[in-house]
C-alpha cells in the first residue's frame, strides 16, 4: 500500500459510518450482481453488467498506478536531467523577513516551474482516482473489491521502479 493511500483508510471508515447512519445500508460483504457503482447512472443488473463494471474498475486501478509510475519517472528524469544540485551554504539561506520586496515575487515565480505544476496536477488526478476507488470499495461488493485489489496489484507489477 503506498504512503498516499494510508490517510485514505480513515476516509473509508468515515464513509462507512455515514452510509450506515444515513442510508441504513447493509455493511456486510455481498456478491450481488445488482449494484450502483459511484453514480446512480452506473448500475449493474446482470452478470455481464457486473463483469463489465469490474473490468472498468480494474482498468481504473491500472491507470491509478500508472499515474504514480509516471510521477516517479518524471521525478527521476528531472533529477537526472538537472545540473548537479548545488550545496547550499548556511550563509546563502536568508530568512523570509530578510528578503527584499522585489525578490519575493521572483522566488514565488521560480517555485511554479513546469515540472512542479505537472507533478501537482498528476498528484491531484491520482488522488481523485484513489478516493473514487475507496468509494467503490465502500460498496462492499466482493466482485468490485476484488477488481480493485487485483487492478492495483497488476498496476504495481507493470511499473518499472
C-alpha positions as CSV (number, residue, x, y, z in Angstrom):
1,X,0.0,0.0,0.0
2,X,1.5,3.3,-1.0
3,X,2.0,6.1,1.5
4,X,-0.6,8.2,-0.2
5,X,-3.3,5.6,0.5
6,X,-2.7,5.5,4.3
7,X,-4.8,8.6,5.1
8,X,-7.5,7.2,2.8
9,X,-8.2,4.4,5.3
10,X,-9.8,6.9,7.7
11,X,-11.9,8.2,4.8
12,X,-13.1,4.6,4.2
13,X,-14.2,4.3,7.9
14,X,-15.9,7.7,7.9
15,X,-17.8,6.9,4.7
16,X,-18.8,3.5,6.0
17,X,-20.2,5.0,9.2
18,X,-22.0,7.8,7.3
19,X,-23.6,5.2,5.0
20,X,-24.8,3.1,7.9
21,X,-26.2,6.1,9.7
22,X,-27.8,8.0,6.9
23,X,-28.9,5.3,4.5
24,X,-29.4,2.2,6.7
25,X,-27.1,0.4,4.3
26,X,-26.1,-3.2,4.8
27,X,-22.4,-3.0,5.7
28,X,-21.6,-6.6,5.1
29,X,-19.7,-8.1,2.1
30,X,-22.0,-9.4,-0.6
31,X,-21.8,-10.9,-4.0
32,X,-24.8,-9.1,-5.6
33,X,-25.0,-8.5,-9.3
34,X,-27.2,-5.5,-8.8
35,X,-25.1,-2.6,-7.6
36,X,-24.7,1.1,-8.0
37,X,-21.1,1.9,-8.8
38,X,-20.3,5.5,-7.8
39,X,-23.3,7.1,-9.5
40,X,-26.9,6.2,-10.0
41,X,-26.3,6.2,-13.7
42,X,-23.7,3.4,-13.3
43,X,-25.7,0.5,-12.2
44,X,-25.4,-3.2,-12.8
45,X,-28.3,-5.6,-13.1
46,X,-26.8,-8.8,-14.6
47,X,-23.7,-10.9,-14.6
48,X,-22.5,-9.2,-17.7
49,X,-23.1,-5.8,-16.2
50,X,-21.1,-6.7,-13.1
51,X,-18.3,-8.2,-15.3
52,X,-18.1,-5.1,-17.4
53,X,-18.0,-2.9,-14.3
54,X,-15.3,-5.0,-12.6
55,X,-13.3,-4.8,-15.8
56,X,-13.6,-1.0,-15.9
57,X,-12.7,-0.7,-12.2
58,X,-9.7,-3.0,-12.9
59,X,-8.5,-0.6,-15.7
60,X,-9.1,2.4,-13.5
61,X,-6.7,0.8,-10.9
62,X,-4.1,0.3,-13.5
63,X,-4.4,4.0,-14.6
64,X,-4.1,5.0,-10.9
65,X,-0.8,3.0,-10.6
66,X,0.4,4.2,-14.0
67,X,0.0,7.8,-12.8
68,X,2.1,7.1,-9.8
69,X,4.7,5.5,-12.0
70,X,4.6,8.5,-14.4
71,X,5.2,10.8,-11.5
72,X,8.2,8.8,-10.3
73,X,9.6,8.6,-13.9
74,X,9.3,12.4,-14.3
75,X,10.9,13.0,-10.9
76,X,13.8,10.6,-11.9
77,X,14.2,12.3,-15.3
78,X,14.1,15.7,-13.7
79,X,16.8,14.8,-11.2
80,X,19.0,13.2,-13.9
81,X,18.4,16.0,-16.4
82,X,19.0,18.9,-14.0
83,X,22.5,20.1,-13.4
84,X,24.2,18.8,-10.3
85,X,22.5,20.1,-7.2
86,X,24.4,22.9,-5.6
87,X,25.2,22.6,-2.0
88,X,23.5,25.5,-0.2
89,X,25.7,27.0,2.5
90,X,24.1,28.3,5.6
91,X,25.2,31.8,4.8
92,X,23.3,31.9,1.5
93,X,20.0,30.9,3.0
94,X,18.1,34.0,4.1
95,X,15.1,34.2,6.3
96,X,11.9,35.3,4.6
97,X,11.9,38.6,6.6
98,X,15.4,39.5,5.2
99,X,14.2,39.3,1.5
100,X,13.7,42.5,-0.4
101,X,10.2,43.1,-1.7
102,X,11.3,42.7,-5.3
103,X,13.0,39.3,-4.6
104,X,9.8,37.6,-3.2
105,X,7.8,37.5,-6.5
106,X,10.9,36.1,-8.2
107,X,11.1,33.3,-5.6
108,X,7.4,32.6,-5.9
109,X,7.6,32.6,-9.7
110,X,10.6,30.2,-9.6
111,X,8.6,27.8,-7.4
112,X,5.9,27.4,-10.1
113,X,8.0,25.7,-12.7
114,X,6.5,23.5,-15.4
115,X,7.8,20.4,-13.6
116,X,6.2,21.3,-10.3
117,X,2.9,22.2,-11.9
118,X,2.9,19.0,-13.8
119,X,3.7,17.0,-10.7
120,X,0.9,18.8,-8.8
121,X,-1.7,18.1,-11.5
122,X,-0.7,14.5,-11.8
123,X,-0.9,14.1,-8.0
124,X,-4.3,15.7,-7.9
125,X,-5.7,13.4,-10.6
126,X,-4.1,10.4,-8.8
127,X,-5.6,11.4,-5.5
128,X,-9.0,11.9,-7.1
129,X,-8.9,8.4,-8.6
130,X,-7.7,7.0,-5.3
131,X,-10.7,8.4,-3.5
132,X,-13.1,7.2,-6.1
133,X,-11.6,3.7,-5.7
134,X,-12.2,3.9,-2.0
135,X,-15.8,4.8,-2.7
136,X,-16.1,1.7,-4.9
137,X,-14.6,-0.5,-2.1
138,X,-17.2,1.0,0.3
139,X,-19.9,-0.6,-1.8
140,X,-18.9,-3.8,0.0
141,X,-19.4,-5.7,-3.2
142,X,-16.9,-8.5,-3.2
143,X,-16.5,-8.5,-7.0
144,X,-15.7,-4.8,-7.1
145,X,-13.3,-5.1,-4.1
146,X,-11.5,-8.0,-5.9
147,X,-11.3,-5.8,-9.1
148,X,-9.7,-3.0,-7.0
149,X,-7.2,-5.3,-5.3
150,X,-6.3,-7.2,-8.5
151,X,-6.1,-4.0,-10.5
152,X,-3.8,-2.3,-8.0
153,X,-1.6,-5.4,-7.9
154,X,-1.5,-5.6,-11.7
155,X,-0.7,-1.9,-12.0
156,X,2.1,-2.2,-9.5
157,X,3.6,-5.2,-11.2
158,X,3.6,-3.4,-14.6
159,X,5.6,-0.4,-13.3
160,X,9.4,-0.1,-13.7
161,X,10.5,1.5,-10.4
